[in-house]
Amino acid sequence: MKNLPKIAIVGASGRMGQMLIQSVLASNKVKLAGVTEREGHDWLGQDLGVCMGRAEIGINVSNNPMEVFKNADAVIDFTSPKATIEHAKLAVKAGIVHVIGTTGMDSSHLDKLKNLSKDIVIIRAGNMSLGLNLLTLLTKKISAALDEDFDIEIVESHHKHKVDAPSGTALMLGQAAAEGRGVDLSNVEDRGRDGITGARKRGDIGFHAIRGGDVVGEHDVIFAADGERIVLRHLATDRQIFVRGALRAAIWGQGKDAGEYDMIDVLGL
């Protein structure tokens, strides 16, 4: 039987970390290489199964990503921008695929990832769901078809614990809209209006963030003109959609040439 790809999970105790671990353990397509947590975490040195309320599985939680990466074919990363950059550097040394679902990255983080992708496969997406990536393509196509008589507004909702805004997904949709119009998003984005802001600037792409409760993720792309509106919507009700996408990306990346990829590439869209 062909050897199954071995997957490393960083940030094991997090919500996404635990869901990824459970899915890998239940999968017949991948194996769990190991997991990590930050220095000082209660799980360090303990059996992962016990930490998650299960029977022992013979894998201890490590604070040494490099040791885990050396035994892996891919790492899946839903941590923080700073941690993700460090993981990417180690992934280069280990020569493994780096799948990134981390959000909140700025241009300096993205520039570093672009440089590191010269040596390894990096698959990064603001959202790894199939439906949302289809929405991204639709957003780009509609934006290209309509002129600036249609104002573009992106509204996103997430749970109260989310720490970044706009969401990585909202920014991904904004980027798609900007590409459709042939403009640079940084020149047309309009975030968080407050006070006497004046009239809306023609051609801008607006962003609005809602935080509350346990909302998994909701995104609306609104094209509004005089007398009509087009609304594209995606509702996520289960984080498992992100897990499925991340695992699919880790498998897809095996044997690919070094470079930056996204879920559009992985899904062949």
Summary of the structure (lengths in Angstrom):
residues: 269
radius of gyration: 19.7
end to end distance: 30.2
largest distance: 66.0
contacts: 864
relative contact order: 0.15
helix: 36%
strand: 25%
